[in-house]
Amino acid sequence: MTTTSTLSGELAGFVARTGFEDLPPDVVHETKRVLLDVLGCALGSGGLEKGRIAVEFATAPGGRPEATVLGTPHRVPAALAAFANAELIHATDHCPILPPAHVSPFVTSPALALAEAERAPGTTLVLAVALAHEIASRVGLALDSMRVPTGGIAPSWGLSFDSFGAAAGAAAVLGLSPTATTDALGLAGYLAPVPSHNKFLATPEGGGMAKYGPAGWTAQGGVTAAVLARLGYQGDHTVLDGEHGFATMVGSTQFDAGRVTDGLGERWNLRRVMYKRWPCAGNLQSPLGAFTALVDEHGLGADEIEAVHVSNEAFALQARFLFDGLRHNVDTQTNLAYNLALAAHRVPVSSAWQSAAHREDPRVRAFMEKVTLEAYDRAEETREQELAVEGREYIERRPCLVRVRARGRELTRAADHAYWLTLENEEYRASDDDLVAKFRANAGACLSPAATDRAVERVLDLEHVENVADLLAELVPG
């Protein structure tokens, strides 16, 4: 069997032969939006538990100063920078979503670290990040869907597929040959983490910070796989093929090879990326939008609100989403009552929503007691309609109903979409101005206003940046 006759070989050939000039203009633009968003998430996360630990881990060993740990003056070996930056990006759950789930934190930082280490131009970084997202998304969509169309979640599910995107982006920066890229992808499949998504959601008392999957480990593995392949380390060229392939390795009941390769290079999945307005899980975004609209429309103060009742998708009633221990910043990301409390108190939206100061605020804790949750039949009907009847790969609508008791009245608002988490409804899509404002809010934790403005300008004009290292040097706190 030749390399190109395997699925990983076909993906590798696509990665190796695609140049920046082959990217459609809208894909270039969306990639820069993703980079702006994830850089902001990383810059805002250094003071939170998950981010702080990642920085300490990456900077302690020393080593060759190849790449920057975002939001710090530290430069460390590329693999460690990829680890730390992936953890920083994913620390607050404020980062983009690309079907089938979280992709950007896992696959962006390997390309970023190696582009800096190799002193590559901005065009190389944009190309690598676009390819990384494309490969991860295609492999992920070929496996079982996370949400079972008739309710519940897949028996075994996780973000293991992101390992292929992490390695693909790294290989693109290094300019590996098709064979070496196939080696990198083959090794990435063996380095992929186990599917931990369901364990994280089912047992919140375990206290894990790795969330749906270990972003840092996956990113570090992507750099490792590509660098080893450049040195001649052979990976399994059949990792995606046959009855013992990756689908079986991660417990998926299906593997649709057509979703991996059909339209490759013509139909870019990156066009379907979505963003998060609030730093928390996707299934909390719609209720937050409806609640915020009620608070703003009626000018409600937090003390005026007597009770909040939310009808939401049943997916958001799993054990993790009902847990209110709030031991560290990760626990806040899946607790709707906590996030509603911050919205009620009109706390400016940024990574700081997850700080210990807010978690320990007695006013926040008191407001959380006012919130009750239940499953929303309309949400379940919509999910089945979209996934089972229409055959969509990802949910478009996120129906919820929010009831607020205040001033002796019951105020209600229903929502069918979550702000920024939609593929088709332009009214709810994130504009460039939205993402720039979000970047300013997050990056302001460590950059001056002038440095923030400069960063926005440079990232959105990345194809004209001659050396990615110069851009990263400007993201160091003053």
N, C-alpha and C positions, 0 to 999 in steps of 0.2 A: 504494500500500500504506500503510495507516494504521499508526501506531505500535503500537497494541494487537494488530494482526494478526501481528506478528512475535514470535518467541520472546523476544527481549530486551524487547520492549514488554510482553509478558505478565508477565515477571519484574519489570519496573519497576513495573507497576501493583500487583502484590502487595506490593512493598517500600513503595511510597508510601501504600497504603491500610491497611496493617497497623499497629495500635497496640499498646502494651504490654498493654492489656486483652485483646487477642486471643491472647496467648501462653498455652498451657496451663500450669498450675502446675508440672508436672514439667519442662517446657522452661525455665521461669524458673530453677528450681533447678539444672538441669544447666548452664545458661549461667553461673551464678554459680560453680559448681565449675570450669568451664573458666577463668574469669577468675582465680580463686584460683590455679589451677595455673600459668597462663602468667605471672602476676605473680611468683610464686615463682621460676620458671625465669629470668626476666629479672633479678631482684634478685640471683640467685646467679652471674650470668655476667659481671659487669663486670670481674673480675680475670683472665679468660681471654683468649687472643689475639683470638679472633673478636669477643668483646664489647668489649674495650678499643679495638680499631680502629674499631668502629662508633660508639662514644661520641666518640672523637676526631674522626671525620669529621663527625658531626652538630653538634658544639659549636664547631668551628673558624670557620665563616663568620659567626657572630653572627646578627643579624636580630631580628625581633619575638619576644619571649618568650611564645609561645602555649601550649606544652605541655612537659611534663616528660620528660626522658630518665631512665628508671627507674633507681633506684639511685644517682642523682647529684643535686646541687643545681641542675643546669642546666635552664633552660627555653629552648626554641628554637622556630623556626617549626614549625607542625603537621606539615608534610610531612617535615621532617628528624627530628622526634620519632618519627613513624611508622616511618621507616627504621631508626633506631637501636634502637627497642624491638622491632621485628620481628627484627632480627639478634640482640638479646639473648635473646629468647624462644627462638629456634631455635638458639642457639649450642651448646647441650649435647645436643640431640636428646632432651631429657627431657620434651618437651611432648606434649599430647594428639594422638591419631590419630582422624580421622573418615573413614570410607570416602569416596573411594577411597585416601586417603593423608594426608599432612601438610596440614592446613588452618589450624589455629588460629594459628600464628605469622604467617602471611601476611595473615590477614583481621581479627585482633583489634586490632592496634595502630592502624590508620587510624581506627576508631571511637573508640578510647581517646583518641587525640591530639585529634581534633576535638571530642569530648565535653568535654574539659578546656578547649580553646580557646573553645568556645561556652558554657561554664559551664552545661552541661546537667545535668539530674537523673539519678540512677542508673537510673531506669526507661528513659530514652532510651538509655543505654549498654547495658543488658541487651537491649533490643529490637534495637538495631543489631548487636550481636554475634551474637544468635540468627539474624537475617536474613542476616548475612554468611556464617555457616557453612552455612546452608540453601542459599543460591544457589551457593556454591562446590562443595558436595558434589553437588548435582543436576547441574550442568554437568559436573563431573568424572566422575560415574558414567555419563553419556551417551556418553563417549568410550571408546576401547579400554581394557580392563582392564590394569593393570600386569603382573600375573602371567598368563601364557598357561596355560589349564587343563591342558594336557598337558605342561607343563614349559617353562622359559625365561621370557623377558619380552617385552613388546610391542616391535616394531622401533623405534618412536618413542614415547617416553613422557616426561612431565614434569609439573610442577605449574603449568603456564600457566593452567589453569582457575581457580586461586585469585584471579586478577586480577579476576574478576567479583564474587567475594565481598568483596574489599577495597573495590571501588568501591560495592557495594551497602550495606555497612555505613556507609561515609562519607556516602553520599547520604541514608541514614536519619537520621543525626545532623543533617545540614543541613536536613532536611525538604523535600527537592526534590520538585517536581511529578512526575507520571508521565512527562511528556515529557522533563524535565530528567534524570530518573533513567535513562531510556532512552539519552539522550545520554552519560551517565556510563558506562553499561555498554558502549555502542558504542565509546567511546574506550578503555575498559579492555582490550577485546579487541585493540586495536592496540598498546597499551602492554605487553601480556603478554610475558614472556620466552620464548625458544625452549625446547623440551623438552630439558633437559640431564641428566635423571636417568640415562640409560644411559651417557652420556659420563663422568659422575662415577664410576659403578661400574666401568666397564671400564678406566679409565686412572688409577689412584691415584697413579702417579708424577708426574702433573701437579701435584699438591699443592694443588688448589683448596679454598678455604674455603666457597664458596657452596653446597656440598652438592647436594642433589637439585634445588634451585632457589633463586634469590636472594630470600630472604624480605624483606630490606630494600627492595630495588628494587620488588618487587611491592606492598608496603605503601605506599611513597611514591607509586607510580603510582595506587593507589586514591584517596588524598587528592587528587592532582593531577587525576584524571579528574572527581571530584565537584565540586571547586572550579571547574574550567574550565567544567563544565556549568552551574553556578550563574551563571557570567558570560556564558553564552550560546553557548559553544563546542559545536557540534553533532557528536555522534558518529555512527557508522554504525549505523542502526537495524536493519539486517539482518545484523549481525555473526555471529549464530548460525545464519543460515538459508542454505539452498541449497548448490549444489555447490562454491561458493567460500567457504563459511562457515568458522567457527572450526575445525571438525574438520579440514578440509583445510589450514588455516593451520598446524596443529600436527602434521600427519602422521598423524592417526588414521584408521584404515580404516573406522570406523563412527561414527555419531552417532544415538543413540536419543532423539528429541525427547520421547517419552513419559516418559522418566526425568527430564526437566527440569520438566515441568509437571503430571504426574499426581499428584493428591492434594495439590497445593500449598495450604498453609495448614491441612491436616488431618493429613497424615502427615509429621511432623517428623523429618528425618534426624538432628538433633542428639541425639535420644534414643539414638543408636547410637555416641556418642563413647566412646573408650577412652583409658586413661591408661598411663603408663610408670612402672614401679617403679624401674628403673635408668636412668641417663643414657647410653643407647646405643641402637643400632638395634633395631627391633622384632623382627627375627629372632634376636637374641641373648638376648631376655628369657626364653624358655622354658628354655634351658640354664642360665642364671644361677639361675633358680628351683630347678631340679633339683639343681644343684651346691651352692647355699646350703643346701638342705634336708639334703643328705648331710653337709656340714661341721658343721651345727648338731646333727644327730641323733647323730653319733659324736664330737662335740667335737674335731674335727681341728684341729691347728695347721698353718700353711702349711708348716713345715719337715718335717712328717710325711708330706706328700703327695709321692709319688714320680712320679706320672704322672696325667694327666687325658686321657681320650679321649672326644670328643663326636661323636655321630652327630646330624646336624641337617639341616634342609631344604637342598636343593641351591642354592636362592637365596642362601644364606649362604656359598657357596663361590666366589662371583665374585671377581675380582681385588681389588676394593676391600676385601673382608672378609678377605683373606689378607695384605694389606699390613701390615708391622710397622714402618714407618719412624718413626711417631709424631713428626712434625716440629712439630705444634701440636695444640691441643685437639681439633680436628675429627677428626684421625686416630684418636683413641682410641675414637670412637663406633662404629666398624665393626670393631674388633679384639676378638674374643671372648677370646683368651688374656689380653689386658691386663685386661679387666674381671673375668675369673675370678681373676686374681692379686690384685686389690684385694678381691674377695669373700673369698678365702682368708686374706688378712691382716686381715679384719674391719674394713676402713675404713668408717666411717659413710657411708651413701649420701647424696650431695649433689652439687652442681655441682663441688665441690672434687675429685671423682674425676678430673677432667680436668686438674688443675693440673700445672705443670711439675715440682713437687716429687715427685709420684707417678710421672710419666712417666720421670723420671730416676733413680728409686730403684733401685739395683742388685738389691734383693731382688725387686722387681716384674719386672724384666727377666729375672732368673734363673728365676722361676716360669713366665714365658711360654714358656720353652724346654721345659717339661714337658707342654705342651698339644698334642694332635694332633686333627685334624678329619677327618670323612668325611661323605658324603651318607647320609641315612637313608631307606631304601626306604619305610618306613611314612609318613613325611612326604609323600613324593611321591604315594603312593596316596591319602592323605587329601586332598591338594590337588585331585587330579583328581576325587575323589568329590564334594567340596564345590562346586567351580567348574563342572565339566563335567556331572556327573550331577544334582546338586541345584540347580544354577543360582544359587548364592549370588553376591552381589556382592563379598564379602570373605571371607577365610579365618577360620574360627572356631577351629579346632584347630591347634596348632603342635607336633606330636609331636617329641620328642627323646629321646635315651638318653645318659646320662652315666655313664662308668665311671671310678672313682678307685682308684688303687693306693696303699694306705697301710697301715702296720703289718703288712706281710706278707699282706694280703688284698686282694681286688678288691671294691669296694663299687659297687653299681649303683643307679641310679634313672631310671625313665622318667617322662616327663610328656606329657600330651596338650594342656595349656593353658598359656599364659603368664599369670603374675599381672598382673591389671588389663587385659590385652589380649584381652578376650573380650566378646562381645555378649550371650551367653545363659547362661553358667555363673555363677550368682550367687556361688558359692564363691570365684571368682577375680576378681570385680568389685571395683573400688576403692570403699571406703566413704568417707563424709564424713570420718571420723576418719583414714583413711589419707591423704587428700589434705591435711588440715590438718597432719598430721605431716610430710608431704613439703614443704609450704610452709614450715614452721618450719625445716626442715633447710636449705633453699635460701636463704630470706630472711635467715636468721641470719648470712649473709656480710656484710650491711651494716646490718641493723636490730637494735636492742636487743630483748631478750625482751619488754619492755612494748610497744614499738612493733609488734612482730610480732603479739602478742595482739590489739592494737587493729585491726591490718590485717585479721586473720581475721574479727573481729567485724563490721567495716564491709563487707567484700566479701560475706560471707554474708547481710548484711542490706541489700544494695545498693539494693533498691527503695525504701528509706526514706532514702537519701542524697539530700539536696537539691541538692548541687553536686558533680559529679565532681572538680572542681578541688580541693576541700577534701580529698577522699580521697587524691588524688595528692600533695598537700602533706605528708601524713603518711608517705609512703613514701620520704622523703629521709633519708639517713643522718645520725645525730646526731654 
